[in-house]
Each structure stands twice: as C-alpha cells, then as structure tokens.
Amino acid sequence: MATSLKNLSAFDQDTIPNGADFSIGIVVSEWNGHITSKLLEGAMETLLNAGVNQSNIHVKPVPGAFELPLGAQWLAQNDQIDGVIAIGVVIQGETRHFDFVCSGTTQGIVDVTLKYNKPVGFCLLTDNTEQQSIDRAGGKHGNKGVEAAVTVLRMIELKKTLD
C-alpha cells in the first residue's frame, strides 16, 4: 500500500505564509468527535504556528459531516473570514449511507468554495475503518487537519497576491 507507515502531512515550513492578518473559520463535526477533535487540534496548532491570532480563529461545531457545507457557508459569507476549514469523519458502514454523505458533503464544500470565492480546506476523512481515521488524525499517517490548515493559508495568500 502506498500510504503504509508514511506520515502524509509533512510540509516545508518555508512555504507557509504569515497568517497574522488572516481570519479563519473552522467548522467541525461533532460526530466521531474523538477523531475530529484531533483533526481540530492539528489545524489549530498549524494556524497558531503560522501567526494567526487566536481571536481570528472562529470554531463552530455542527452535528455531523453532512452539515459541514452549511456551516462552512455561514462562515464564508462573513466578509471578515478569509478562509474556512471543514473537519469531519465518515466511516464506512454496512449501508450506502456512507456514499451519500460523502458525496453530498464533498459537493457542498466545493459549492461553498466557488460561491464565496474563498478557500475551504477539505478535511473530510472518508475511511473504511475507525483505525484508518485515527491513523490520519495524528497517528502514523500524520494529521489531515494540519494539511487542511496549510492549504487554506496558502490559498488565502495566493488570492491576496491576485487582488
């Protein structure tokens, strides 16, 4: 397997812009909270290390992954928010519910990104097992919350260079 025992969240600190002037919204699913809390921790640590002021990080919980797009939209429509991170976990079960939640949530996040012309970091784990999600929330494969935060910071910086 290509991801076997690899930390996929490694990045070059020199590529991260100074976020001192950025305001970031984070919408985080309460479902699978033992995992989403670790993803949130990774995102928060990354933002703070990049200079984002804690008072400029706005964390809003939503019940589950399917509610992430609406929560992200409510944050994105605020002119003071430069970008949003959407954090959730969907674990494969015995029914097709997994497919519908993953598809709807993904499309919803894309729609918010394009509607508001703001980056929305995609931190939706869609794993077959709980262990796979744990491995991607600060485990052996790194922390996808870190990756989403880095992506949002870089995309905000890119947009500012184009304005």
CORQUI-V14748 format. One record per residue. RES is the residue in three letters. SS is DSSP state (h for helix, s for strand, l for the rest). PSI is psi in whole degrees, 0 to 359 (999 if undefined). NEAR is the number of other C-alpha atoms within 10 Angstrom. Layout:
RES;SS;PSI;NEAR, RES;SS;PSI;NEAR
This chain:
MET;l;138;4, ALA;l;331;5, THR;l;0;9, SER;l;119;9, LEU;l;27;12, LYS;l;135;11, ASN;l;110;15, LEU;l;358;15, SER;l;8;17, ALA;l;140;12, PHE;l;163;11, ASP;l;113;7, GLN;h;331;10, ASP;h;345;7, THR;h;359;10, ILE;l;122;19, PRO;l;159;17, ASN;l;122;17, GLY;l;18;20, ALA;l;330;14, ASP;l;9;11, PHE;l;148;21, SER;l;125;22, ILE;s;133;29, GLY;s;142;24, ILE;s;125;26, VAL;s;127;27, VAL;s;132;29, SER;s;136;27, GLU;l;337;19, TRP;l;137;16, ASN;l;40;17, GLY;h;331;16, HIS;h;340;11, ILE;h;314;23, THR;h;330;24, SER;h;325;18, LYS;h;323;19, LEU;h;318;30, LEU;h;316;29, GLU;h;316;16, GLY;h;318;21, ALA;h;314;24, MET;h;313;20, GLU;h;318;14, THR;h;315;20, LEU;h;314;27, LEU;h;319;16, ASN;h;335;14, ALA;l;3;19, GLY;l;2;14, VAL;l;129;21, ASN;l;134;16, GLN;h;327;13, SER;h;348;8, ASN;h;13;19, ILE;s;118;18, HIS;s;105;14, VAL;s;126;15, LYS;s;123;17, PRO;s;149;15, VAL;s;158;19, PRO;l;314;14, GLY;l;183;19, ALA;h;324;25, PHE;h;338;21, GLU;h;354;20, LEU;h;314;27, PRO;h;318;24, LEU;h;318;16, GLY;h;318;22, ALA;h;321;27, GLN;h;316;20, TRP;h;323;14, LEU;h;316;24, ALA;h;330;25, GLN;l;349;15, ASN;l;120;12, ASP;l;339;9, GLN;l;343;13, ILE;l;125;17, ASP;l;331;26, GLY;s;164;27, VAL;s;148;32, ILE;s;127;28, ALA;s;119;27, ILE;s;123;30, GLY;s;168;31, VAL;s;128;26, VAL;s;124;24, ILE;s;132;16, GLN;l;133;16, GLY;l;205;12, GLU;l;353;6, THR;l;177;8, ARG;l;359;9, HIS;h;317;12, PHE;h;311;16, ASP;h;316;14, PHE;h;318;12, VAL;h;313;16, CYS;h;314;20, SER;h;311;12, GLY;h;318;15, THR;h;315;23, THR;h;310;17, GLN;h;321;12, GLY;h;319;18, ILE;h;319;26, VAL;h;315;16, ASP;h;318;15, VAL;h;316;23, THR;h;312;20, LEU;h;323;11, LYS;h;318;12, TYR;h;359;15, ASN;l;39;14, LYS;l;147;19, PRO;s;138;24, VAL;s;110;32, GLY;s;128;26, PHE;s;96;22, CYS;s;60;23, LEU;s;107;26, LEU;s;132;23, THR;s;77;18, ASP;s;161;17, ASN;l;331;13, THR;l;159;12, GLU;h;321;15, GLN;h;321;13, GLN;h;321;16, SER;h;317;25, ILE;h;320;22, ASP;h;337;17, ARG;l;7;22, ALA;s;49;26, GLY;s;6;20, GLY;s;209;15, LYS;l;343;17, HIS;l;15;20, GLY;s;208;21, ASN;s;113;26, LYS;h;339;27, GLY;h;321;33, VAL;h;312;24, GLU;h;318;21, ALA;h;320;26, ALA;h;316;30, VAL;h;316;23, THR;h;313;19, VAL;h;316;23, LEU;h;315;27, ARG;h;322;18, MET;h;323;19, ILE;h;314;21, GLU;h;316;17, LEU;h;314;12, LYS;h;318;13, LYS;h;329;10, THR;h;342;8, LEU;h;343;6, ASP;l;999;5
